Amino acid sequence: MDISSVFSQRLDRVRSALTSSGVDAALVSVGPDLPWLIGYEAMPLERLTMLVVPADGVPTLVIPGFEVARVTPHDELFTIDGWSETDDPIERVAELVGSSSRLSIGDHTWARFLVALQQRIPKASWVKGSEIIGALRQVKDDAEIASLQRAADGVDVVAAALQNGEIPLIGRTEAAVSADLGERIRAQGHAKVNFAIVASGPNTASPHHHPGDRVIQPNEVVLCDFGGVTAEPEGVPGYCSDITRMVHTGEPPVEFREAFDVLFDAQAKGVAAATVGTPAGEVDRAARDHLASEDLDQWFLHRLGHGIGVEAHEDPYLVEGNAAPLVAGNAFSIEPGFYIEGKWGARIEDIVVATVDGPRPLNRADHQLAIVEA
């Protein structure tokens, strides 16, 4: 892969989007947009790092001078302006945008920098970076989908080990199992772990439970939701994984088994509905309506899914009211669940890509409730 060519194409797409939106320049600081555009991830410092991308010119990376060595240069794509401790980087950015009247600002930019820029460029109006760069990032190309597939393959291996009883559960704390999952995620080609939720028994009723010192018992449900970021060559952004699978430490009660079977079908209906041209909110509705058929929708507390790429959660969001139609290249989770406080909960999650040939699930690990005795 010629990464310079990839970055060149992305910068061209951003410039085109700026022009068509009537925006003079994009200002990109901390967050996922910067590594997606030029391969550099800014440290979240009180010192400003900002890529200024004019609609009709060469981008400039304004960066603390002692951070310049961390940047993989692409001289044909952007220039580097390193500033010293006595310089005013806000003034440098203001000079670069000149008389611009409409500017895009990255969604993750620190408020202190935005406020300072607004004071320095008082006549400019501002739009969210997600409306420009985010709209481009949500449509993945073949190379990005391949990276997402590698990420999914890695966590599938970990999920299979969980379902096969290779990862001990009974008698261990949730935190210990979470750490075990994290080690296995890294061993499967991930540079870092974003999360490794392990919830047992009544804790499964909390969708984002933080694994703690509760000891997993026999004959109870365990929810594991985990993912990370793939390891890539220096200067190439990693892509995220995200999967949720359920196990039961012994034979499950009939009531839970029946509810899980409904959830299993709801997740499949959500995947099947995720076709190109279908509004995102209707995909959510397909899974939610099936849960409603058995009165489980009242316990489905969150949207059906979120986009995924260099960021674990990004556009598009599969949620009621989102009328934006899916397009080929959208990648997102399909993760219906039910959460009954004080009792139990369950969720099944895959990453899916919308293609012209239909929805393409990236995760292949078994979706059934696994019965383990370990």
Summary of the structure (lengths in Angstrom):
residues: 374
radius of gyration: 22.6
end to end distance: 43.4
largest distance: 69.0
contacts: 1309
relative contact order: 0.12
helix: 36%
strand: 25%
